[in-house]
Structures are given as structure tokens and as C-alpha cells.
Amino acid sequence: MEELVYQQAVRRKIKVPSAKIAARVRQARSQYALEEQFREAVLEAAGSERRWREQIRRALMVELLWNQQVMAP
């Protein structure tokens, strides 16, 4: 289901501001006491920080579209 919503977000040219991605990264990073713990978690989750950031961008695209379509009055 999420993949279909993502594809719709791409078709609608939903863009995620880099500030939103950075905020999500800061939020995730703040959950770890040590930078090394954070990096290990990122590598385990996505294999690289670049792929992890891409996952965040995709998730935010889905979230933005969802909010526009479902949550809007």
C-alpha cells in the first residue's frame, strides 16, 4: 500500500523540503547517546546513510500526500 501511495506522490510531484528531512534525521539522531550507536543503527536499517535518507524522503512524501488527500478538510 505504501508503495502505491509513494508512486502517486511521485506522479503528483510531491517535494519534500530538505529542512524536513534534516529535522527527521536530527530527531532520529537524538535517540542515541553516542554517534557510533546512531551510525550502527542506520547501517543496520538501510545499509548506508544515503539509502536511509532516501527512505526518510520517501516516507515523508507519503506522509505529505496522505495529509493532503485524507486529512485535508
C-alpha positions in Angstrom: 0.0 0.0 0.0 2.8 2.4 0.9 4.5 1.8 -2.4 1.3 2.8 -4.3 0.9 5.9 -2.3 4.6 6.7 -2.9 4.0 6.3 -6.7 1.1 8.6 -6.5 3.2 11.2 -4.7 5.8 10.9 -7.5 3.1 11.4 -10.1 1.9 14.5 -8.2 5.4 15.8 -8.0 5.3 16.0 -4.2 8.6 17.5 -3.0 10.0 17.2 0.5 11.9 20.3 1.7 15.4 19.4 2.8 14.7 21.0 6.1 12.0 18.4 6.8 14.5 15.6 6.0 17.1 17.3 8.2 14.6 17.6 11.1 13.7 13.9 10.8 17.4 13.0 10.9 18.0 15.2 14.0 15.0 13.6 15.7 16.4 10.1 15.0 19.9 11.0 16.0 18.7 12.4 19.3 17.5 9.0 20.3 21.1 7.7 20.6 23.6 8.7 23.3 26.6 8.1 21.0 27.1 8.9 17.4 28.6 5.4 16.8 25.3 3.8 18.1 23.4 6.0 15.7 25.6 5.1 12.7 25.3 1.4 13.5 21.5 1.6 13.7 21.4 3.4 10.3 23.7 0.8 8.7 21.6 -2.0 10.1 18.4 -0.4 8.9 19.4 0.7 5.4 23.0 -0.3 4.6 24.2 3.3 4.2 23.2 6.7 5.4 22.4 7.7 1.8 19.9 4.9 1.5 18.5 5.7 4.9 18.0 9.4 4.0 16.2 8.2 0.8 13.9 6.1 2.9 13.1 9.1 5.0 12.4 11.2 1.9 10.1 8.6 0.6 8.3 8.2 3.9 7.8 12.0 4.1 6.5 12.1 0.5 3.9 9.5 1.5 3.1 11.4 4.7 2.7 14.7 2.8 0.4 13.2 0.2 -1.6 11.4 2.9 -2.1 14.6 4.8 -3.2 16.4 1.6 -5.6 13.7 0.5 -7.0 12.2 3.7 -6.5 14.8 6.4 -7.5 17.9 4.4 -11.0 19.2 5.1 
